[in-house]
Amino acid sequence: MAETPNPATTSFPAPTISLPLGVEILRTYSGALICLEIVFGGLVWILVASTNVSVPLLQGWVMFVSVTMFICSSVYLALFLLGLAEKINTDWNFMDMFYHFIALLFYFGAFLLEATVSSAGTYVNSTCIRRPRGNIMTFLDYREYSINVAAAIFAFIVTLCYGCSMFMGFRRWRK
């Protein structure tokens, strides 16, 4: 007599994964982009943290985004490296696209805010002076100005990486 399958095990479909698991993920474009997101996102975090935060509201958001996406991308990569993605029943192609879309929106905003902080200054006797519309005036020397510009450039690079990852995730999801 044939055994009847357990209904609890047959009621859930297998997870949909187009990306390889284990170290093979690092040999794909998606895995390489996730690694670049982590590296350049960490650089944004380090660069913004190494300056005197001149505009806390704007640069606070940049710090929040860079730290949060650094952690989320590291966890996301670890799920694939450790093979845990196949144990979690979900459509990983959709999750890949959705995660990278949200990260793209966050990092695009962070890039714009960091670029705003960098471009708001003018030089007077080798000191960058910001003239906000309020009563507060912020002085930046050339070193801090350069660090803010570098953070804006790396935030743009990370934004591009998340955009490419989102596009590739969208193509996998639509197949």
Order of alpha helices (4+ residues) and beta strands (2+ residues): alpha-alpha-alpha-alpha-beta-beta-beta-alpha
